[in-house]
Amino acid sequence: MPAIFADDLSNYSPLFPWVGLIIAIIALVASLRACRRRRLIDNLPTSKTQGVFIGLVELKGTVECEQPLESYLAQAPCVYYSFNIEERWSRLVTETESDGKGGTRTVTRRESGWTSVASQTESTSFYLKDDTGHLLVRPEGARIEAAGVFNEECSPMNELYYGKGPAGGVMDSDHVRRFTESVIALQAPLFVVGQARERKDLVAPEIAADPQASEFLISTRSQEQVSSGLGWQLWLFFLLGAVIAPGGHLLGTLAGSDDITPTLILIFIGELVLFLLVWFVGWFITVYNSLVELRQRVEQGWSQVDIQIKRRHDLIPNLINAVQGYKDHEASTQTALAAMRSQLVATPPGQPGGDFQAVQAQVQILKEAYPELKADQNFLALQQSLSETEQRIALARSYFNSIATFYNTRLGVIPDRFIASVGAMKPRALMEANDFERALVEVRF
C-alpha cells in the first residue's frame, strides 16, 4: 500500500467502525424487509378478477385498455412507459499530490460517465383480464416493474440523436447518447399485488394505491420470479451485513496500523454474533407476524364464503318473488287484452249494443302503460343472477381452500412449525362442497 494512501486512511480510521455499523444496520433492515415482502407475496393466494374481495389481493392476467398510451421511443401501445436519455462525457483532470517525502507530483487522469438529459414516466388506468372477467387497476403510486423494449446508443449521425433527444448537450460531451425505455404493453401478462376497494362510479372493486396497504406491486415478471428476486435480496443483504458488522472495526484497526490482538479478535467475533442475534430476532418476529397475518386471511376467506351463501339465501327468494309478481301481472294484462280484442271483434264499429270506443280506449291505455311485455327478459335476468351467485360462492370457497391449504403447509414445515407453536396455531380444515350450505333455494313458477 502506498505510504500516502496509508496516511490518508489512518486519518479516517476512527470512523470506520461507525461507518461499518451504519452499513450493517441498513443491510439488516433491507434483509428483513425483503423477507417480509417475500413471505407476503408467497402467503397471498391468487384470486380471480370476479372473486376479488375488499382488502389486499393478488392477481394474474393480461392488460386491456380502451385508450392506451403510445410509448415515446418504441411507439408501442401500452398503459405505462418510462424512458431515459443519457449522454456520455469524459474529461482530463490534473491534480497535485504529495509524494510522502515532502515533494509534490502532478497526476493526470481521465474521468468519464453518463448524465441524464431527458426522461419521462407516464401511466394510465387499465383493466386486468383473466378467464372470469376484468378488473380496473389504477397504477398511480405502485411499484412498477416494466419490461425493457428499447436500448440503443447512437451518435449525432443517427436521426434518433436529435429526433428524440434534446437539442442541447452536456459539458465535455463525447457525442454519444444512450436511449432506454421500459413499458407495460397491451396484452402483456401481469402480476399484481394491491389493495382492492369499491369503485366510486359503479358497484365493482378496483385496485388502487392505499396508504394502509403493505404492498402495491405491478410487475411483468411472474410471481415465482418476484419471489425469487426477493429471496436473493434477503440473503445478499444478510451476507453484506454479516461481513460489514465486524469488517468496519477490522478495517479501522488495519488502517490505524494497530496490531490485531486476541482481545480485538474477540471484539470482532462479538460484533458478528451480535449482528446474527439481532437478525435472528428480527427474522423470528417477521415470520411469526406473517403467520398471524396468514391466519387472519384464512378467517377472512371463511367469512367471505358465509357472506356469499347468506347473499344467495336472502337475494334469490326476493328475485323469484319479483319475477313471479311480474309474470302474474303480465298474465293478467294479457288476459285483459285478449278479452278486449274478443269484444272488439264481436262488436265492430256501428253495430248496435257495441261500445267500441270504450274498449278501444282501454286497449290504448294498456298499450301506453305497458308498451313492452318482457317476462322472458326477467327470467333471463333471474337465471343470470343464479349463475353469478353460485359462481361467487365457488370462487369464495376456492379462495378459502387455497389460502387454508397454504396456511396448513406453513404450519407443517420447518422452521415455521416451531414458530407457530409459540402462538398455538392449529391447521384449518378445508371446506367441502356441502359445508355450511344454507337452505337450498327452489325456483318454481
C-alpha positions in Angstrom: 0.0 0.0 0.0 1.5 3.4 -1.0 2.6 5.4 2.0 0.5 8.5 1.0 -2.6 6.3 0.8 -1.9 4.6 4.1 -1.5 8.0 5.8 -4.9 9.1 4.4 -6.6 6.0 5.7 -5.1 6.4 9.1 -6.6 9.8 9.4 -10.1 8.3 9.0 -9.6 5.0 10.8 -11.7 6.0 13.9 -14.7 6.5 11.6 -14.5 3.0 10.0 -16.3 1.2 12.9 -19.1 3.7 12.8 -19.4 3.6 9.1 -19.4 -0.2 9.3 -22.1 -0.1 11.9 -24.4 2.2 9.8 -24.0 0.0 6.7 -24.6 -3.2 8.8 -27.9 -1.7 10.2 -29.0 -0.7 6.7 -28.2 -4.2 5.4 -30.1 -5.7 8.4 -33.2 -3.6 7.7 -33.1 -4.3 4.0 -32.7 -8.1 4.5 -35.7 -8.3 6.9 -37.8 -6.1 4.6 -37.1 -8.4 1.7 -38.0 -11.3 4.0 -41.3 -9.7 4.9 -42.2 -8.8 1.3 -41.4 -12.3 0.1 -43.5 -14.0 2.7 -46.4 -11.6 2.0 -46.3 -12.4 -1.7 -46.0 -16.2 -1.1 -48.8 -16.1 1.5 -51.3 -14.4 -0.7 -53.4 -16.8 -2.8 -54.0 -15.7 -6.4 -57.6 -14.5 -6.8 -59.8 -14.4 -9.9 -60.9 -10.9 -11.0 -64.6 -11.9 -10.4 -63.8 -13.3 -7.0 -61.9 -10.2 -5.7 -62.9 -9.1 -2.2 -62.1 -5.8 -0.5 -58.6 -5.9 1.0 -55.1 -7.0 -0.1 -55.3 -9.3 -3.1 -53.0 -11.0 -5.6 -54.0 -11.3 -9.3 -52.7 -12.5 -12.6 -54.0 -11.6 -16.0 -53.4 -9.6 -19.2 -53.5 -5.9 -19.9 -56.6 -4.4 -21.6 -57.2 -0.7 -22.3 -59.7 1.2 -24.5 -57.5 4.3 -24.8 -53.9 3.1 -24.5 -50.8 5.3 -24.4 -48.0 5.3 -27.1 -44.5 4.9 -25.7 -42.1 7.7 -26.6 -39.2 5.7 -28.1 -40.6 2.4 -29.2 -44.0 3.9 -30.1 -45.7 0.8 -28.7 -49.3 0.8 -27.5 -49.1 0.5 -23.7 -50.5 1.6 -20.3 -47.2 2.6 -18.8 -43.9 3.7 -20.2 -40.7 5.2 -18.8 -37.8 6.4 -20.9 -34.4 7.9 -20.1 -31.9 9.6 -22.4 -28.3 9.8 -21.2 -25.2 11.5 -22.8 -21.7 10.3 -22.2 -18.9 12.7 -21.2 -15.2 12.5 -20.5 -12.5 14.9 -19.3 -8.9 15.0 -18.2 -8.4 16.0 -14.5 -5.0 17.2 -13.3 -4.2 17.0 -9.6 -1.2 17.8 -7.5 -0.3 15.1 -4.8 2.3 14.8 -2.1 4.8 12.0 -2.7 5.3 11.4 1.1 8.8 12.8 1.1 7.9 16.5 1.2 7.8 16.8 -2.5 4.8 17.0 -4.9 3.9 15.5 -8.2 1.3 16.2 -10.8 -1.1 13.4 -11.8 -3.4 13.4 -14.8 -6.3 11.1 -15.0 -9.4 10.7 -17.2 -12.9 10.8 -15.8 -16.0 9.7 -17.7 -19.6 9.0 -17.1 -23.2 9.3 -18.2 -25.6 12.2 -17.5 -29.3 12.1 -18.0 -30.5 14.8 -20.4 -34.2 13.8 -20.7 -36.6 11.4 -19.0 -40.3 10.9 -18.5 -42.8 8.4 -17.0 -46.5 8.2 -17.8 -49.2 5.7 -17.0 -53.0 5.3 -17.4 -55.6 3.2 -15.7 -56.2 -0.2 -17.3 -58.1 -3.5 -16.9 -56.6 -6.7 -15.8 -58.3 -9.6 -17.6 -58.4 -13.3 -16.8 -60.8 -16.2 -17.6 -63.5 -14.9 -15.3 -63.7 -11.2 -16.2 -61.8 -8.0 -15.8 -60.8 -5.6 -13.0 -59.9 -1.9 -13.1 -56.3 -1.1 -11.9 -55.1 2.4 -11.2 -51.3 2.3 -11.3 -50.5 5.6 -9.6 -48.3 5.1 -6.6 -47.5 1.5 -7.4 -44.0 -0.1 -7.5 -43.9 -0.9 -11.2 -41.6 -3.4 -12.8 -41.9 -2.9 -16.6 -40.3 -4.8 -19.5 -37.5 -3.2 -21.4 -38.3 -2.7 -25.0 -35.7 -0.1 -26.2 -31.9 0.2 -25.6 -29.8 1.9 -28.2 -26.6 4.0 -28.3 -26.0 6.4 -31.2 -24.0 9.4 -32.5 -25.3 12.6 -34.0 -25.3 11.0 -37.4 -28.3 8.9 -36.3 -31.6 10.8 -36.6 -32.5 9.4 -33.2 -29.9 11.5 -31.5 -31.7 14.8 -32.0 -35.1 13.4 -33.2 -35.9 12.0 -29.8 -33.3 13.7 -27.7 -32.9 17.4 -26.7 -31.1 19.9 -28.8 -28.7 20.9 -26.0 -25.9 18.7 -24.6 -23.7 18.3 -21.5 -20.2 19.7 -20.9 -17.3 17.7 -22.2 -19.7 15.5 -24.3 -18.4 12.5 -26.3 -21.5 13.0 -28.5 -22.8 9.6 -27.7 -26.3 9.1 -26.3 -28.0 6.1 -24.8 -31.8 5.7 -25.2 -33.6 3.2 -22.9 -37.3 2.6 -22.4 -39.5 0.1 -20.5 -43.2 -0.4 -21.0 -46.3 -2.4 -19.9 -47.7 -3.3 -23.3 -51.2 -4.2 -24.2 -51.9 -7.9 -23.8 -48.8 -8.3 -21.6 -49.1 -10.8 -18.8 -49.1 -9.1 -15.4 -48.7 -10.0 -11.7 -50.4 -7.5 -9.4 -50.5 -7.3 -5.6 -52.5 -4.4 -4.2 -55.4 -3.1 -2.1 -58.9 -3.8 -3.5 -61.5 -1.1 -2.8 -65.0 -0.3 -4.2 -65.2 1.9 -7.2 -67.0 5.2 -7.0 -68.7 5.1 -10.4 -70.3 1.6 -10.1 -70.6 -1.4 -7.7 -67.4 -3.2 -8.5 -63.9 -3.5 -7.0 -60.7 -1.8 -8.2 -57.0 -2.0 -7.3 -55.5 1.4 -6.3 -52.9 2.9 -4.0 -53.7 2.8 -0.3 -51.5 4.3 2.5 -52.6 1.5 4.7 -51.6 -1.3 2.2 -48.3 -3.1 2.9 -47.7 -3.7 -0.8 -48.7 -2.3 -4.2 -46.8 -4.1 -7.0 -47.4 -4.2 -10.7 -44.9 -6.4 -12.4 -44.3 -8.0 -15.9 -42.4 -10.7 -14.0 -44.2 -13.8 -12.7 -44.9 -14.5 -9.1 -42.1 -17.0 -9.0 -39.6 -14.5 -10.4 -40.7 -11.8 -8.0 -40.4 -14.2 -5.0 -37.0 -15.5 -6.2 -35.7 -11.9 -6.6 -36.7 -11.0 -3.1 -35.1 -14.2 -1.8 -31.8 -13.2 -3.4 -32.1 -9.7 -1.8 -32.7 -11.3 1.6 -29.5 -13.4 1.6 -27.3 -10.8 -0.2 -28.1 -8.1 2.4 -27.7 -10.6 5.2 -24.2 -11.6 4.0 -23.3 -8.0 3.4 -24.3 -7.1 7.0 -22.6 -10.1 8.4 -19.3 -9.1 6.7 -19.5 -5.4 7.3 -20.5 -5.6 11.0 -17.1 -6.7 12.2 -15.3 -5.6 9.0 -15.6 -1.9 9.7 -13.8 -2.4 13.0 -11.2 -4.6 11.4 -10.5 -2.1 8.6 -10.2 0.7 11.1 -7.7 -1.3 13.1 -5.6 -2.1 10.0 -5.8 1.5 8.7 -4.6 2.8 12.1 -1.6 0.4 11.9 -2.6 -1.2 15.2 -1.9 -4.9 15.9 -4.7 -7.4 15.9 -4.6 -8.8 19.4 -6.7 -11.6 20.8 -8.9 -9.0 22.5 -9.6 -7.4 19.2 -10.4 -10.8 17.7 -12.9 -11.4 20.5 -14.5 -8.0 19.7 -14.8 -8.9 16.0 -16.4 -12.2 16.9 -18.7 -10.4 19.4 -19.8 -7.9 16.7 -20.6 -10.7 14.3 -22.5 -12.7 16.9 -24.5 -9.6 17.9 -25.4 -9.0 14.2 -26.5 -12.6 13.8 -28.5 -12.5 17.0 -30.3 -9.2 16.1 -31.0 -10.5 12.6 -32.4 -13.8 14.0 -34.7 -12.0 16.4 -35.9 -9.7 13.6 -36.4 -12.8 11.3 -38.3 -14.6 14.1 -40.7 -11.7 14.6 -41.2 -11.3 10.8 -42.0 -15.0 10.3 -44.4 -15.0 13.3 -46.2 -11.9 12.2 -46.6 -13.3 8.7 -48.2 -16.4 10.1 -50.6 -14.3 12.2 -51.5 -12.3 9.0 -51.9 -15.6 7.1 -54.3 -16.9 9.8 -56.3 -13.7 9.6 -56.6 -14.1 5.8 -57.9 -17.6 6.4 -60.6 -16.3 8.7 -61.4 -13.6 6.2 -61.7 -16.2 3.5 -64.0 -18.3 5.7 -66.3 -15.3 6.4 -66.4 -14.4 2.7 -67.9 -17.8 1.9 -70.5 -17.4 4.5 -71.3 -13.9 3.3 -71.9 -15.2 -0.3 -74.0 -18.1 0.9 -76.2 -15.7 3.0 -76.4 -13.4 0.0 -77.8 -16.3 -2.0 -80.2 -17.2 0.7 -81.6 -13.7 1.0 -81.4 -12.5 -2.5 -82.7 -15.3 -4.7 -86.1 -15.6 -3.0 -86.7 -11.9 -3.4 -85.7 -12.1 -7.1 -88.1 -15.0 -7.5 -90.9 -13.2 -5.9 -90.3 -10.1 -8.1 -90.3 -12.2 -11.3 -93.3 -14.2 -10.1 -95.3 -11.0 -9.5 -94.3 -9.5 -12.8 -95.2 -12.8 -14.5 -98.6 -12.8 -12.8 -99.1 -9.2 -13.7 -98.3 -9.8 -17.4 -100.6 -12.8 -17.4 -103.5 -10.7 -16.1 -102.6 -8.0 -18.6 -102.5 -10.5 -21.5 -105.9 -11.9 -20.4 -107.4 -8.4 -20.3 -106.1 -7.7 -23.7 -107.4 -10.9 -25.1 -110.9 -10.2 -23.7 -110.9 -6.7 -25.2 -109.8 -8.0 -28.6 -112.7 -10.5 -28.5 -115.1 -7.8 -27.6 -113.8 -5.6 -30.5 -114.2 -8.5 -32.9 -117.7 -9.2 -31.6 -118.8 -5.5 -31.6 -117.5 -3.9 -34.8 -118.0 -0.1 -35.2 -121.5 1.0 -35.8 -123.1 -2.3 -34.5 -126.0 -1.7 -32.0 -125.1 -2.6 -28.4 -121.3 -2.2 -29.0 -119.2 0.2 -27.1 -116.2 0.1 -29.4 -114.9 3.5 -28.4 -114.7 2.5 -24.7 -112.9 -0.8 -25.4 -110.6 0.9 -27.8 -109.7 3.5 -25.2 -109.0 0.7 -22.6 -106.7 -1.1 -25.1 -104.9 2.2 -25.8 -104.4 2.8 -22.1 -102.9 -0.7 -21.6 -100.6 -0.2 -24.6 -99.4 3.1 -23.3 -98.9 1.8 -19.8 -97.2 -1.5 -20.9 -95.6 -0.9 -24.3 -93.3 -3.9 -24.0 -94.1 -7.1 -22.1 -90.7 -8.6 -21.0 -91.3 -11.6 -18.8 -88.7 -13.5 -20.9 -86.0 -11.0 -20.0 -86.9 -11.1 -16.4 -86.5 -14.9 -16.4 -83.1 -14.5 -18.2 -82.0 -12.0 -15.5 -83.0 -14.4 -12.8 -81.1 -17.2 -14.4 -78.0 -14.9 -14.7 -78.3 -13.9 -11.0 -78.5 -17.6 -10.0 -75.4 -18.4 -12.1 -73.4 -15.4 -10.9 -74.3 -16.1 -7.2 -73.2 -19.8 -7.5 -70.0 -18.7 -9.2 -69.2 -16.2 -6.5 -69.7 -18.9 -3.9 -67.4 -21.2 -5.8 -64.8 -18.5 -6.1 -65.0 -17.7 -2.4 -64.8 -21.4 -1.5 -61.8 -21.8 -3.8 -60.1 -18.7 -2.3 -60.6 -20.1 1.2 -59.3 -23.6 0.3 -56.2 -22.1 -1.4 -55.2 -19.9 1.5 -56.1 -22.6 4.1 -54.0 -25.2 2.2 -51.0 -22.8 2.2 -51.6 -22.0 5.9 -51.6 -25.7 6.8 -48.5 -26.2 4.8 -46.7 -23.4 6.6 -47.6 -24.9 9.9 -46.2 -28.3 8.8 -42.8 -27.2 7.5 -39.6 -26.3 9.4 -38.9 -23.7 10.8 -42.5 -22.3 10.6 -43.9 -25.2 12.6 -41.8 -24.3 15.6 -42.5 -20.6 15.4 -46.3 -21.4 15.0 -46.2 -23.4 18.2 -45.4 -20.2 20.1 -48.8 -18.9 19.1 -50.5 -22.3 19.5 -51.6 -22.1 15.8 -53.6 -25.1 14.5 -54.3 -26.3 11.0 -57.6 -25.3 9.4 -60.0 -27.9 7.9 -60.7 -27.3 4.2 -64.2 -26.6 3.0 -66.1 -29.3 1.1 -68.9 -28.5 -1.4 -71.7 -29.1 1.2 -70.1 -27.4 4.1 -72.0 -24.5 5.6 -74.7 -24.6 2.9 -77.9 -22.8 3.9 -81.3 -24.0 2.9 -81.4 -24.8 -0.8 -83.4 -22.3 -2.9 -86.0 -23.9 -5.1 -87.1 -21.9 -8.2 -90.8 -22.8 -9.1 -93.4 -20.9 -11.0 
